[in-house]
Amino acid sequence: MQLTIELAAAYTEMPLTYLRQEYPNHIMHVLHGAEDVLSPRAMHPVFYGCYDWHSAVHGYWLLLRCAKLYPALPTQDKITAIFDEHFTPELMAQETAYFQVGGRASFERPYGFGWILGLAQELAASSHPRAAAWQAAMQPLTLEIRKRLLEYLGKLTYPIRVGTHYNTAFALALALDYARAAGDSELESAIVQASRNYYGQDVNYPAHYEPGGDEYISAALTEALLMSKVLDATAFPEWFDTFLPQIDKTERLMQPAQVSDRTDPKIAHLDGLNLSRAWCMKHIARHLPAGHPAQAALSGAIARHLKASVDHVVGSHYSGGHWLASFALLALED
């Protein structure tokens, strides 16, 4: 399965609709008093749609990515319009100020942190004539998140290995790509050192415990994805062979998750799991030698995972529709 301009156009139509849809909305908001009882858009004038803050962030990421991949994308004008509407210095100042109120140190940490940096990287790489203005508008928020991630790594003694938003490795993989693209040696060094500390000695990961019933990322594969970026071409295969030995025999990791109810917001996570697994497996395979024993197993598993979920993205219930297209893009992009 491959990404096409037709599929990319269909994917972009989803956030183009949902980024302006304020309700239903899942908010994680600390109230200090009655004055903090606010609507999603009052709190987050840019990232108020797509059901939750982080999904709005990667909805914009998807739009930029598809616009870059396909200059002839029929939704280009709509993409320009929605960025011009929201990526202004005034609105981004409000988004940044939200983080600077006491008691919000853990807001969107680390998942939203990773996606903000991924979005910043995409803005920097964009050739759109308005991208520099959008990037400049978001720069205060980008710097705030960068600072918060460094502070977090300075005190996070143990990694978080869950298959949901608090997973450490997923956010660090996105943030490491940003740091390298931005030439941010301080952030890159902090992420590389933290990754080595957290995961460098991991062996015999119990991947047969996956998946959990509400997971949308694989803790095992996301960790391996991160370490494929951290370790060199010699060290990574050696680490991988002790981390996930005989991966071909790990049935529950190699077979796609079954999604029993795509209208349930937690169970719908499992479609995302299938797509993010395929994404991770593709990257892991690229960092293993061509003749590595895992290559055949990974190739077959990628195809199975895509087949299980990619056709359920466009037209999906809002439970998955507000976010799944970004994960489908990750899985399908070459």
N, C-alpha and C positions, 0 to 999 in steps of 0.2 A: 504494500500500500504506500502511496506517495501523496505528498501535498501538491495540489493543483491550484491554479488561480481561481477556479470555480469554487473549490472547497475553502480557500482562504477568504474569498468574498462572503461566503455563507458564515464563516466563523466571525468575520468582522461585524456582520449585521447583529450578532448577539450582544456584544458589549455596546455597540452604537445605540441599541435600544435600552439595555439594562443600566448603563451608566447614568442615565437620566431618570431612572425609576427608583424613587426614594423608598417605597414600601412594597412588600414586606421588608423588614430590616432587622438584622441581628446585631445589636450593639453591645460592646464591652466598655462600660463607661463608669468611672468612679464618681460618685456624687459627694460633693463637700457640703452641699446645702441646696435649698429649694431653687436657687438661681441656676443650678447645674442641670435642671430638668429641661432638656432641649431636644429639638428634633434632630434627626441625623444630618440634615443639610445645614442646620445652624451650627452644628459642631464641626462638620467636615464639608465645606462648600465645594471641594473638588472631588473627594472620594466618598460621596454619600450614597451612590447607587450600587447596583450589583449585589444587594443583600448584605454585604459586609465590607469593611474598609479594605482589607487586603485583596478581595476579589475585584474591587474597583481599581486598585493599583495595577494588578496584572491584566485587567481588561484594557487599560491604556497601553500597557506593554505589548499586548497582542496586536492592537491597532498599528502601532509603530512598526512592529516586526513584519507584519503582512504588507504594510505600505512599502517597506524597504525591499522585501523579497519580490514584490510584483508592482513595478511602477505603473502598469496599466490597470491596476485594480479598480474596478468600477466604483468602489466606495471611497476613493481618495478624497473627494471634495467633502464628504460627510466627516471623514477623519479630521481633516483640517479644521472644519467648523467646530467640532466638539473640543479639540485642543484649544482653539482660540477662545472658546467660551469659558473654559475652566482653568487653563494654565496661564493665569495672570499673576503679577506680583502681589496684588491685594489678597486674592483668594489663597495663594500659597502661603502668605504671611499668617493667615488664620490657621491653616493646617499646621504650620510650624509652631505657632503659639500654643496649640492644644497640647503638644508634647511637653511644653515647658511649665505646665501647671503641676504643683506638687501632687504626689500620689499616683502619677501616671508613668512611672519608670518602666513598668512591664507592659504597657500598652503595645500590642502587636509585636511583641518580642518573642522569638526572633523572626518569625515567618514574614511579617510585614516589613521588617528591616531588610531582609533579603530581597523582597520584591521591589522595594523602593530603590535599592541600589541597582537591581536589574533594569528597572525603568530608566534610571539615570544613565546607565550604560547605553541603553537603546537610543535615548535622546542624543547622546554624544556621537553615536555612530550614524545617526540619520542624515540623509542628504536633503531632507525636506527644507525648503527655503525659510520656513518659520521655526524649525527645530531649535536653532540657537536661542531664539527668544523664549521658547517654552522651557528649554534647559536652564536659562538664566533665572526664570521665574521660580523654578523648582529648586535652585541651588541652595537656598537657606535650609530647606527641608532635607535635602541630600546631606548637607554637612551636619545637621542635627542628628540624623540617623547614623551617619558614620561615627560621630562622637559617641553615641549611645552604644553602638556595637563594640567599639573598643573598650568602653567601660565595662560592658557585660562580660567580654572575654577575660578582663582582668579579675573578675570575681567568680566566674563560673567554674567551680572546681571539677564538676563531673558533667559529662555530656548528657543530654536528654535524648533518649533513643526511641521515643514513641513514633507511631506512624501518622501523627496528625500535626497540628500547627506548631507545637513546641519543639519539634525535632531540631536538634542543633545542626546536623550535617547538611540538611537541605538548605538552610539559610546561609551557611558558610560556603557552600558550593556556588550559590549565586553571588555572594559578596566577594569571593575570591576572583571570579571572572571580572567583576566590576573593578576591583583594585588593580588587577593587571592591565585592564584596558585603559584605566585612568592614570597609570604610572604611579599609583599610590603605594610606595614601598613600605611605609609604616603599617598600613592596614594589611597589605599582603603578608608581611612578616608575622604580624600578630595572628592571622588566620592559619598560616602554615604551621607555626609553632603550636598553636592551640590544637590543631587537627592531629599533629604528631603526638601530643600529650594525651589527647582523648582516645585516639584510635590506633596508634602505632603498634601497640602490643596486643591487639585483639586477635584471638584465635578461636577456631571452631564455633563460629557464631550460630546460635540455635535458630536457624531460619525456619525450621519445621514448626515453630510457634506462630509463624505468620500464615495468613493475615488475621488481624483483629477485625471485629465486625464493623468498625467505623473508620478504618484506615484508608487514606488516599495516597500515602507513600509507603514504600518498603524501607524499614529502618536498615535492613541489611544492605540492600542495593544502593540506597542513598549514601550510606557510609562508604561503600566501595566507589561510587561515583566521585565523591569528594576526594578520596585517597588517590584516585587515578589522576587527579589534578595536582595533588600535593607531592606525590612520589615520582621519581624519574622512571624511564622506560625499563630499567633493570629492576629497581626496587619494587615497583607496583606488582608485577606478576608474582614475585616471591611473597609479598604480603598477602595478595589475593589467595594464593594457594593454601595458606595457613588459615586465612579468615573464613573462606567458604570452600573447604576441600570437598571434592566430589559433588560439585554443584548440580551436575546432571542427575544425581540421585535424590535431590531435594525436591520432591514432588510438589509440595505445596507452594514452593517459590517459583517453580517452572510452569505451573498451570495457572491460568487466569482465575481470579475470584468470581464467584457466582453472585449476581446482583438480583435479589429477590423482589425488590420494590423500588423502582426508580423515582417514585414520588416522595419517598422518605428521605429527608435531608442527610441523615447519617448513613443509611444503607447506600444511598447514591454515591457516597464517597468511594465505593468499591470500583465504580467505573473509572474514577480518577486514579485509583491504585493500578488498575490494569494499564492505563496510559502512561503513568509515571514509571512503572516498572519497565515498559518497553523503552522509554527514553533512557533510563539508567543502563539497561542492558546494552543498548546501542553504543553508548559511550564506553562502557566497560570493555566490550568486545574490541573496540578500536585501540585500546591500551594493552591488550594481550597479544602475544605473538600469534601469527597466522595459524600455526600448527598446534596451538594450545588446546588441550582436551575439552575445555569449556566452550570453545567456539561453536561447535555444532549444536550443543544444548541451548546456548544463548540464541542462536539464529532461529531455531524452531520455536523457542519460547516467545521471542519478539513477535513473530507472526501470529501465534495463538492469542497473545494479549491484545494486539491491535484488532484482530478479528472479533474478539469478544466485546469490545466497547466503542470502537471508533464510529460505528454507524449509529450509535445512540447519542451522539453529541448534538448535531443540528436537529432542532425540533424537540429537544428534550424538555421535560418538566423543569420548572424554575429551580427546583431543588438541586439539579445538576447544571441546568442551562446557564446559571449566572456565573459559572466558573470553568466548566469542563473544556471549553474551546481552547483555553490557554494550555491545558495539559495535552490536548490533542495536537496542538501545534508543536509542542516540545517533542512529542512522540513521533510525529511524521516528518518534521523538518530534517533535511539531510545533514 
